[in-house]
């Protein structure tokens, strides 16, 4: 089973809440290779995450995120003029 870290999911557009909702608990906790004394890294099933990205809830979240970003950029542009 291939795994993907929580931080990698976040880079792909996930949020912690979305991870919890669509993927549930991590499949394993791994030692952080960059900070061994730090908290364990959460790893999720890669195949499950790819399937979850096809879920309408995930897609709706991405559409809403893009709209919010566009509105914020538009507002920022208006303020700078």
N, C-alpha and C positions, 0 to 999 in steps of 0.2 A: 504494500500500500504506500503510495507516494503522499508526502505531506507538504503543506505550505504554511509558513509562519503567519501569525496575526499581522505583523508589520507588512508582510508582502501583500496580504489581502487588502490592507488599508491603502497601499500604493495602487492597487487595482480599482479603488473607488468604494471599497466597503467602509462601514463604520463599525465600531465595537457593538453597537446595538443591533445592527443588521446581521453581524456575524452571529451574535447570540440567538437572534430570532430564526435565522435560516439554517444555521449549522449546528447550533446547540453547543455542547461541551467539546473541548479540544480532544483529539484522539490520543495525544501524548503531550507531556511537558518535557522540554529539552533544555539542557544546560546552554546558557548563552555563550557562544564562542568568543564574544568580544568582552564580556564582563562576567567571569566565572562566579564571582561572589554575588552577582545580582540575581534578580528574580528569574525563574525559569521561563523560557519562551513557550508560548502556546502554539501548538501545531494542529492543523485541521486537515482532513482528507481532501487532497487536491481534486480528485474526481467529483466529490460531492460539492465542492465549491464551484467547479465549472458548471455542474448541473444547476446549482442554485442561481447562477448568473442568468440562466434562462427563465427563472421564475418571474412571473409578472410583477410581484412585489419588488424584486430587485430592479427590474427594468423601469418601473414607475418611479422608484427612488432616484435612479440616475437621470430620468427626464426632469423630475422636480429640481434636482441639484443643478442641472444645466440651466434651467429657467431662472433659478435664484441667482446663479452666477452671472448670467446675462443681464438681469435686472440691476444687480449691484454694479457691474461694469458700466452700464448705461447711466446709472445715477451718478457714478464717479465722473464720467465724461461730462455730464451736464454741469456738475459743480466746478469743473476745471475750466469751463468756457466763460 
